[in-house]
Amino acid sequence: MTAHQLILKQRAELLAVLCGGGSAEPLDCVLDLLLACEVLVWEDYLSIRVVEKPLCSNVRQLFDVVYDKGEDACSLLLAAMNQVLPEEQKAGLCFGKECAVLGKNRPDTATLTLLADRPVLVRKLRDNIDGALNALLTTGCFTIKDCDAVQLPVYTPSQQVRRLLDQVRFKGETAAKTLLQYLEQTETTRPNPEDKENHLSLHTQKHKYCLLYQKKLRSSVAAQSHSLSTYGGTGRFSLDDIYTDGLLEVMDGSGETLTLGLEDVVGPLGTLNEDADTVLVSGEAGSGKSTLLQRLHLLWAREALLTNTFLLFPFSCRKLNSEHRELSLKELLFLHCCWPDRSQDEVFQFILDHPNLALFTFDGLDEFKQGFTDEERHCCPTKQVPIPILLFNLLQGTLMKGVMKVATSRPQAVGPSLKHYLRKEVLLKGFSPGGIDCYVKKHHSDPAMARRVIESLQANTVLLSLCHIPVFCWIVTKCHQELLGGQDVIPQTITDVSLLVLQHFFQRKSPQPQGVLGKAWLEEHLDTVLKLGQLALEGLEASCYVFSGYELQRNGLTEQDVSLGFLIYCNDLSVTDCKRYEFLHITLQCFFAALYVVLNRNSDRSAVSRLFQPQYRQLSGLSQRCLGHCIDSSVEEVESHVTETPNLQITAQFVSGLLSQRHHNLLLECCPTAVRERKVKQVVKSLSKGMQRHFKSIPRPVEGEKKSMHAMPSFVWLIKCIYEMQDNSIAQDTMAKLDVEHLKLTYCNIGPVECTALSYVLKYLRNPVGLQLDNNSVGDVGAEQLLPCLHICHSLYLRNNNISDEGIRKLLEKGMKCESFQKIALFNNNLTDACTQHFALLLKSKQNFLSLRLGNNNITSQGAEQLAEGLSYNQSLQFLGLWGNKIGDRGAEALAAALKNSTTLIWLSLVDNGVGSAGACALAKLISQSKTLEQLWLNKNCISREGVECLIEALKMNSSVKEVWLRGNNLSPEEEEELSKQESRLTF
Ligand SMILES: Nc1ncnc2c1ncn2[C@@H]1O[C@H](COP(=O)(O)OP(=O)(O)OP(=O)(O)O)[C@@H](O)[C@H]1O
């Protein structure tokens, strides 16, 4: 194959390797070589390397220019790419016959010499720019302005040299001579034949240092990510033993949800903004974000994943919080991740030159003290700046463009300004039901015990729904003895479950031989609980999650308290001088903080109500006094930015739970009844006020529309707090004041746990509502949790919620008995023919059911036949949607026959169902008999002329039908034109 053909055939692949990493360095190196061997002249170069244009259009222009120059030029381009690209990127590409990219005749002017030697000069001058500029400045060839333009910090050193060479060329022969003289003086004269070899050996030497660094980084990352913090360094489980895949989703450009594997997190799937380098993994508290990153790190360290990533730098925002020095990027990488034993400069240069080979991860962006802002730009990798500026500019891509970054955060902490810089947002939705089983089995090596735990979860579906959140799955599994041993209170809430973990840890350390705790176990350990609680609360208020030994001491925490296991040593990649501690998990820190708020007799009277205030961001006097060091003086004035709302919201949820009547006995001796009651009143009042705020925000309905409320972010949180209290009267009082016809909770991260809480509260609504839960993660377990409120839903919208036949079976069994229940929308779930019999039963038994939408599921002709069975008995259904299933002709025939006698059907959609002319003819019979049908949607099927003619005949006898949609069927444009003339109600 000729070089011409090779370029044409592999154009896309060559384009991808030259600009894949986002760095212009490979392209610039290729251009240097082509200029040197005169494939390109200066004008070509200027037309190709236009900085304002995206890199890929520069590369395309290069291909076009060289292509037009003929076969020799093409083969030299391929040879240049072959020389420049690293081996791993060349796999699968063909560069044609071996061909050296050599200079032509020796040039006779200094300007041309600079061009001919450009590739070598770029390398030589890289470490010598200051000297060269000085020489040009002192001889008057350059002005200060020229020097500044060359040394803009946004350029890498190689790019600075190229700008210097371009500027010298622009200045003319004297400048070129001056530069060559300078190079001669510094012994970096014209390249001799050995220069390439010298350079090569230098290159391999540098490469060796980078490889050594990679090895060191890999082993330190492997050591850090080997075990999970929640297992408290017990060594009982490694990450390999226990890691269970969570549910990962991403939304593509068209709004479709795609499921991802771990390997796709960094991959192209779901990319929305090609220019951005930051992938955000967002998920609720405890959904497994840190664990997922840890898994990525470990697999990289073992070379089992991310094999194109040469260096991976893991950062924890929690730990970055305590870095108060100003650092350069280099210091950040080496001090916080791994220190190169040799040649720091070379290693750093390698990173700067190959951004596409590096990956930075930032865990827990929501834990970072300062909220993201893009107000201050910084692009110099060597300048020292405060950590927030460094971090935010990395995320934006102002600094280290081309380096892929993966950050994790709770969803609430990601504002629109950060979203703007995201390549994509991956949602981590916790464990699937299968994932829970798998996790429990991994945790319990004894299969009988695993089975018992799984059975007990299945018997308590509220607990099962909690287990979708991995941190609670961990607690429930860990505390299986307490769970199976029988409790006074059957665990229903996150507070109940967290009390189990408290009990579990105290029991472990109990002095009694059997380790049995008495009824007053909380009272016995009150002192420790309060000390831990105070530390936890102060930490949360100051966004501080890592504590020094001194802080522990100041709070009176002893070695013995620490040995209980709630606090663990903090794993730290950076060089630190003293031991640091953190809570086993942040959820536990929130729980201890809540215990402190509830049990501390001396706390100020407003402590409870402050937790429920929307803008609870002020530091309390206490935390300012005690954790002052956590607060960098430079950020103090912007402290109002500190957002710890998600953790304080979880704390408020725990406070509600602890003040529930259910735990009255446990708290009895720890907290005087009068104090407890005052606090209960404060919670109830705060919840009621919070809800009122939401209700007041409901807009007046536009005429003809239903009065509807779109849930604001904290609505679900308030509902969860009410649920934690487990007090029907509070739920009832709250809902008595809500007067809407439609409640919209789309894209609100509603999973099974939220469904439990919603259902608990909404069941007290006074009038039926339409409950819109589209685009959440309800799943089968969540669907089951909704049953208690189904009687108050006239419509249920569950589009895109991962619901399968089993979930639907339970929902419909209940729905059949609910008089108000009239509409259901289940577009894009996992429904098959196994559920259609339940719909048939519903249609038969409910003669007031109005709307059934089952689009984009997996229903075939068999399912349609079953549905038809129910439809033939129904005299109420108005809307039937089966868009995007596979019912075919047989299914269409069955439905048409069943609906022939319907006196209510208005709208029918069988779009994209493989329906042919036979199906269309059957539907024609339905048209000819129906007096109510107005719209029939048959787009994207395989109906041919014969079928349409049947429809036309039928329409002659029908006056109710307004439109029949037939776009995308088996008809030629001429046929479409002719047929639409025959019947104007047909749309092609
Ligand atoms: N994929 C997983 N496999 C096994 N266990 C997991 C997994 N994900 C999470 N866990 C368990 O749940 C605990 C909490 O998970 P993790 O800390 O990763 O959640 P998170 O989303 O980062 O929480 P937060 O937002 O509160 O920081 C882990 O310590 C571990 O015990």
The ligand as a MOL file (V3000), in Angstrom:
LIG
                    3D

  0  0  0     0  0            999 V3000
M  V30 BEGIN CTAB
M  V30 COUNTS 31 33 0 0 0
M  V30 BEGIN ATOM
M  V30 1 N -18.1240 -1.5610 45.8450 0
M  V30 2 C -18.0540 -1.8860 47.1290 0
M  V30 3 N -17.7860 -3.1420 47.4910 0
M  V30 4 C -17.7470 -3.4910 48.7980 0
M  V30 5 N -17.9610 -2.6220 49.8020 0
M  V30 6 C -18.2500 -1.3520 49.4980 0
M  V30 7 C -18.3080 -0.9240 48.1400 0
M  V30 8 N -18.6140 0.3750 48.1390 0
M  V30 9 C -18.7230 0.7500 49.4110 0
M  V30 10 N -18.5150 -0.2910 50.2500 0
M  V30 11 C -18.6130 -0.2590 51.7150 0
M  V30 12 O -19.2790 0.9300 52.1050 0
M  V30 13 C -18.3970 1.7910 52.8220 0
M  V30 14 C -18.6540 3.2120 52.4040 0
M  V30 15 O -18.2810 3.4130 51.0680 0
M  V30 16 P -17.5150 4.7110 50.5650 0
M  V30 17 O -16.7510 5.3360 51.6560 0
M  V30 18 O -16.7780 4.3130 49.3440 0
M  V30 19 O -18.7320 5.6330 50.1750 0
M  V30 20 P -18.7150 7.1330 49.6880 0
M  V30 21 O -19.7210 7.2280 48.6080 0
M  V30 22 O -17.3360 7.5600 49.3550 0
M  V30 23 O -19.2340 7.8680 50.9790 0
M  V30 24 P -19.1790 9.4290 51.4020 0
M  V30 25 O -19.8720 10.2240 50.3520 0
M  V30 26 O -19.9330 9.4550 52.6810 0
M  V30 27 O -17.7460 9.7670 51.5620 0
M  V30 28 C -17.0140 1.2880 52.4690 0
M  V30 29 O -16.0920 1.5820 53.4950 0
M  V30 30 C -17.2380 -0.2070 52.3370 0
M  V30 31 O -17.2580 -0.8530 53.5770 0
M  V30 END ATOM
M  V30 BEGIN BOND
M  V30 1 1 1 2
M  V30 2 1 2 3
M  V30 3 2 2 7
M  V30 4 2 3 4
M  V30 5 1 4 5
M  V30 6 2 5 6
M  V30 7 1 6 7
M  V30 8 1 6 10
M  V30 9 1 7 8
M  V30 10 2 8 9
M  V30 11 1 9 10
M  V30 12 1 10 11
M  V30 13 1 11 12
M  V30 14 1 11 30
M  V30 15 1 12 13
M  V30 16 1 13 14
M  V30 17 1 13 28
M  V30 18 1 14 15
M  V30 19 1 15 16
M  V30 20 2 16 17
M  V30 21 1 16 18
M  V30 22 1 16 19
M  V30 23 1 19 20
M  V30 24 2 20 21
M  V30 25 1 20 22
M  V30 26 1 20 23
M  V30 27 1 23 24
M  V30 28 2 24 25
M  V30 29 1 24 26
M  V30 30 1 24 27
M  V30 31 1 28 29
M  V30 32 1 28 30
M  V30 33 1 30 31
M  V30 END BOND
M  V30 END CTAB
M  END
